[in-house]
Amino acid sequence: MSIDLINPDFTAAVFDLDGTLMDSMWFWTEIDELFLKRHGINDVPEDYLLAIAHLGALETAEYTRKRFGFDMSAEEMMSEWHEDAVRFYSERVTLKPGAREYLTKLKNAGVKLAVATASSEELFLPALKRCGIADMFEAFATVDECGRKKGFPDVYELACRRMGADVSGTVVFEDIYIAICGAADGGFRTAAVYDRTSERDIEKIKAKADAYITSFTELIQ
């Protein structure tokens, strides 16, 4: 299925945040590396970062604890990550080039907007407010609310229901391959957004998504 992203042929859009609207995936790589180094692991396996990219906070903590054999609980790990993350999202995170302008363009065209993210509201909402786009969205949905990660369509379906949109008229914007697959399995059309952390999957992403962009600036006329 093709999508016209410049002159929207859809009535609603669901956006991932980290790696899609926000230039923030590098931070999660940084925070994961810092955490592992604090606990004696200096060389972070490449496949570890890919494995956790689509997981919610609790799933990430449980996966990390089991993989590296940490004695600390998942809750203790999440608390340690959370302190660093709160500071980053409230003070440092930025939008990708053209993201704000493209969201404005969609709003002006009457397209409903929602967020579907693996992050938590207390992290992403201050960032969206600081970046001046929080009020553009009619709904927010998180992976932790759904119980299943982004390899499944649940979080996109929840966002869709909350903004009162039909799946058939909704496009999902994502940056990672497994998320594109999950949205497609739910019947959504998908638009992939380039992020350097997903470069190894770029050919698979291009082949799976209905549209692919390297930057939102391509969509602004």
Secondary structure by P-SEA (a helix, b strand, c coil): cccccccccccbbbbbccccccccaaaaaaaaaaaaaaaccccccaaaaaaaccccaaaaaaaaaaaacccccaaaaaaaaaaaaaaaaacbbbbccaaaaaaaaaaaabbbbbbbccccccccaaaaaaacccccccccccccccccccccaaaaaaaaaaaccccccbbbbbccaaaaaaaaaabbbbbbbbbcccccaaaaaaacccccccccccccc
